[in-house]
Amino acid sequence: MPIYSIFAVYFIVWWLVIFIVLPFGVRTHDEQGDVLLGTTESAPANLRLVRKMIITSVISAIIVYGIWYGYVKMGWTAEVLSHISF
């Protein structure tokens, strides 16, 4: 598997995982009781975006490693996987 393919898969998986991770642990200004004038009540008060980006990067790396391992070491291809019946 070429390195640019691995980066492309990582990029796609990273964006999928970030949208899954974003809502976890977010509290709104209304939930904290700290609504400032001019702020929407539903705006996140503690987004912690850097932490979520790090978590997303680790999860994505594990997923892409699993995909790479299945493709390179186990021989999982579309043709092989199409013969599996559930």
VOBA-1610 file (N, C-alpha, C; in pm, whole numbers, padded with zeros to 5 digits, always signed):
BEGIN
Met+00086-00117+00000Met+00000+00000+00000Met+00091+00124+00000Pro+00078+00209-00101Pro+00163+00328-00108Pro+00136+00423+00008Ile+00238+00500+00043Ile+00229+00590+00157Ile+00122+00698+00137Tyr+00104+00744+00015Tyr+00002+00847-00008Tyr-00138+00790+00010Ser-00156+00661-00015Ser-00285+00598+00012Ser-00312+00589+00161Ile-00210+00560+00237Ile-00224+00555+00382Ile-00262+00693+00436Phe-00197+00798+00386Phe-00231+00934+00429Phe-00373+00973+00388Ala-00415+00930+00271Ala-00551+00961+00225Ala-00655+00891+00313Val-00630+00765+00346Val-00721+00692+00434Val-00722+00755+00573Tyr-00604+00792+00623Tyr-00595+00857+00754Tyr-00673+00988+00755Phe-00661+01066+00651Phe-00732+01194+00642Phe-00883+01173+00647Ile-00933+01077+00573Ile-01077+01050+00571Ile-01124+00997+00706Val-01050+00903+00762Val-01087+00846+00892Val-01081+00953+01000Trp-00981+01042+00995Trp-00967+01147+01095Trp-01091+01237+01097Trp-01138+01276+00980Trp-01257+01363+00974Trp-01382+01290+01020Leu-01394+01162+00991Leu-01508+01086+01040Leu-01506+01076+01192Val-01389+01052+01248Val-01377+01035+01392Val-01396+01169+01465Ile-01349+01280+01408Ile-01363+01409+01477Ile-01510+01445+01494Phe-01593+01412+01396Phe-01735+01442+01408Phe-01803+01349+01508Ile-01746+01234+01534Ile-01798+01145+01637Ile-01755+01193+01776Val-01632+01243+01788Val-01575+01281+01917Val-01622+01419+01963Leu-01652+01509+01872Leu-01685+01647+01909Leu-01795+01663+02014Pro-01905+01592+02009Pro-02012+01617+02107Pro-01984+01567+02248Phe-01887+01479+02267Phe-01864+01422+02399Phe-01806+01525+02496Gly-01867+01534+02613Gly-01817+01620+02719Gly-01843+01768+02703Val-01923+01806+02607Val-01950+01948+02584Val-02068+01991+02669Arg-02049+02099+02742Arg-02157+02159+02819Arg-02182+02298+02763Thr-02309+02333+02755Thr-02345+02464+02701Thr-02338+02570+02811His-02343+02696+02769His-02345+02805+02866His-02469+02797+02953Asp-02580+02755+02895Asp-02705+02742+02971Asp-02694+02634+03078Glu-02631+02522+03046Glu-02614+02414+03144Glu-02524+02456+03259Gln-02427+02541+03232Gln-02336+02587+03338Gln-02393+02708+03412Gly-02498+02768+03359Gly-02557+02884+03424Gly-02472+03009+03410Asp-02395+03016+03303Asp-02302+03127+03284Asp-02323+03189+03145Val-02443+03240+03120Val-02475+03299+02991Val-02438+03446+02995Leu-02345+03484+02910Leu-02303+03624+02902Leu-02388+03698+02800Leu-02399+03827+02816Leu-02476+03909+02723Leu-02415+03899+02584Gly-02495+03866+02485Gly-02448+03854+02347Gly-02404+03714+02311Thr-02412+03620+02406Thr-02372+03483+02381Thr-02497+03396+02370Thr-02497+03308+02273Thr-02609+03216+02258Thr-02606+03114+02373Glu-02722+03083+02426Glu-02729+02989+02538Glu-02680+02849+02501Ser-02695+02813+02376Ser-02657+02678+02333Ser-02511+02669+02287Ala-02437+02777+02298Ala-02296+02775+02257Ala-02215+02691+02356Pro-02117+02615+02307Pro-02037+02534+02399Pro-01951+02621+02489Ala-01946+02584+02616Ala-01868+02660+02713Ala-01727+02603+02730Asn-01712+02475+02713Asn-01582+02411+02733Asn-01555+02311+02620Leu-01523+02360+02504Leu-01509+02273+02387Leu-01385+02184+02395Arg-01274+02235+02448Arg-01148+02159+02459Arg-01109+02097+02325Leu-01098+02180+02224Leu-01076+02132+02088Leu-00940+02064+02070Val-00835+02115+02132Val-00702+02055+02116Val-00701+01914+02173Arg-00762+01897+02288Arg-00770+01764+02350Arg-00846+01667+02259Lys-00955+01714+02202Lys-01034+01628+02113Lys-00959+01596+01985Met-00878+01690+01936Met-00799+01663+01817Met-00693+01557+01845Ile-00634+01561+01963Ile-00533+01460+02000Ile-00599+01323+02013Ile-00714+01317+02079Ile-00787+01191+02093Ile-00826+01137+01955Thr-00873+01226+01867Thr-00910+01187+01732Thr-00791+01132+01655Ser-00676+01195+01671Ser-00555+01149+01600Ser-00514+01011+01645Val-00523+00984+01775Val-00486+00852+01827Val-00584+00746+01779Ile-00713+00774+01790Ile-00814+00677+01746Ile-00800+00651+01595Ser-00778+00757+01517Ser-00763+00741+01372Ser-00639+00659+01338Ala-00531+00681+01410Ala-00409+00605+01385Ala-00431+00457+01412Ile-00505+00425+01517Ile-00534+00285+01549Ile-00621+00222+01440Ile-00721+00295+01395Ile-00810+00243+01289Ile-00733+00223+01159Val-00651+00320+01120Val-00575+00309+00994Val-00472+00198+01004Tyr-00411+00181+01122Tyr-00319+00069+01139Tyr-00392-00064+01121Gly-00513-00073+01175Gly-00592-00194+01157Gly-00625-00220+01011Ile-00659-00116+00939Ile-00686-00130+00796Ile-00560-00172+00721Trp-00447-00109+00753Trp-00320-00143+00688Trp-00281-00287+00720Tyr-00295-00326+00845Tyr-00259-00462+00886Tyr-00347-00564+00813Gly-00475-00536+00805Gly-00564-00628+00734Gly-00532-00638+00587Tyr-00495-00526+00527Tyr-00466-00526+00383Tyr-00331-00589+00352Val-00227-00550+00425Val-00092-00595+00394Val-00061-00732+00454Lys-00090-00750+00581Lys-00050-00873+00649Lys-00151-00987+00632Met-00280-00954+00631Met-00383-01057+00624Met-00434-01080+00482Gly-00404-00991+00390Gly-00445-01008+00251Gly-00591-00972+00225Trp-00648-00885+00308Trp-00787-00844+00286Trp-00794-00749+00168Thr-00859-00790+00064Thr-00885-00705-00051Thr-01034-00707-00078Ala-01079-00622-00169Ala-01222-00618-00201Ala-01266-00751-00258Glu-01181-00815-00336Glu-01216-00944-00396Glu-01230-01053-00289Val-01137-01056-00196Val-01143-01156-00089Val-01262-01131+00001Leu-01287-01007+00035Leu-01398-00974+00125Leu-01533-00995+00060Ser-01540-00991-00073Ser-01668-01011-00140Ser-01715-01156-00135His-01626-01249-00106His-01663-01390-00099His-01711-01431+00040Ile-01704-01342+00135Ile-01748-01373+00271Ile-01900-01357+00278Ser-01965-01459+00330Ser-02111-01449+00347Ser-02142-01453+00495Phe-02236-01374+00536Phe-02273-01366+00677Phe-02396-01446+00704
//
